[in-house]
Amino acid sequence: MNPTGPMGLAALALYPLAGVALGGLYFVLVHRTARLHAAAGSAWRIIALYAVRFVLAITVFWAIAQQGAMPLLLTLAGFIVARMVVMRRMGAH
C-alpha cells in the first residue's frame, strides 16, 4: 500500500473506522457477557459469546494484518477508542 497518494490516505482513514466498528461490537458483547455472568445466565450462551468475540477479533485483525503494519496499528487505535467510548457509555470508570 502506498499511503502517499490521495487514494492511499483515504484508504488508510478507513482502518480506524473499521477498528471502531469492531471494538464497539466486541466491547458491547463483553458487557453482555458480564451481565450474563452476574445474572447466572446460561453457560452455553456465555461460552457462545466468548467464542464469537474471539473468532471475530482474531479474524478481522488477522485479515487487516495482511495489509501491513500501518493498517493494523490504525485499526488497533480505533479498537481502543471504541473501548473507551463503550466503557464510558456503560458506566464503567
HUQUI-V150429 format. One record per residue. SS is DSSP state (h for helix, s for strand, l for the rest). PHI is phi as a letter, one per 40 degrees, with the letter a starting at -180 (999 if undefined). Layout:
BEGIN
ss=SS phi=PHI
ss=SS phi=PHI
END
This chain:
BEGIN
ss=l phi=999
ss=l phi=b
ss=l phi=c
ss=l phi=c
ss=l phi=c
ss=h phi=c
ss=h phi=c
ss=h phi=c
ss=h phi=c
ss=h phi=c
ss=h phi=c
ss=h phi=c
ss=h phi=c
ss=h phi=c
ss=h phi=c
ss=h phi=c
ss=h phi=c
ss=h phi=c
ss=h phi=c
ss=h phi=c
ss=h phi=c
ss=h phi=c
ss=h phi=c
ss=h phi=d
ss=h phi=c
ss=h phi=d
ss=h phi=c
ss=h phi=c
ss=h phi=c
ss=h phi=c
ss=h phi=c
ss=h phi=c
ss=h phi=c
ss=h phi=c
ss=h phi=c
ss=h phi=c
ss=h phi=d
ss=h phi=c
ss=l phi=c
ss=l phi=f
ss=l phi=c
ss=l phi=d
ss=h phi=c
ss=h phi=c
ss=h phi=c
ss=h phi=c
ss=h phi=c
ss=h phi=c
ss=h phi=c
ss=h phi=c
ss=h phi=c
ss=h phi=c
ss=h phi=c
ss=h phi=c
ss=h phi=c
ss=h phi=c
ss=h phi=c
ss=h phi=c
ss=h phi=c
ss=h phi=c
ss=h phi=c
ss=h phi=c
ss=h phi=c
ss=h phi=c
ss=h phi=c
ss=l phi=c
ss=l phi=c
ss=l phi=h
ss=h phi=c
ss=h phi=c
ss=h phi=d
ss=h phi=c
ss=h phi=c
ss=h phi=c
ss=h phi=c
ss=h phi=c
ss=h phi=c
ss=h phi=c
ss=h phi=c
ss=h phi=c
ss=h phi=c
ss=h phi=c
ss=h phi=d
ss=h phi=c
ss=h phi=c
ss=h phi=c
ss=h phi=c
ss=h phi=c
ss=h phi=c
ss=l phi=c
ss=l phi=g
ss=l phi=c
ss=l phi=b
END
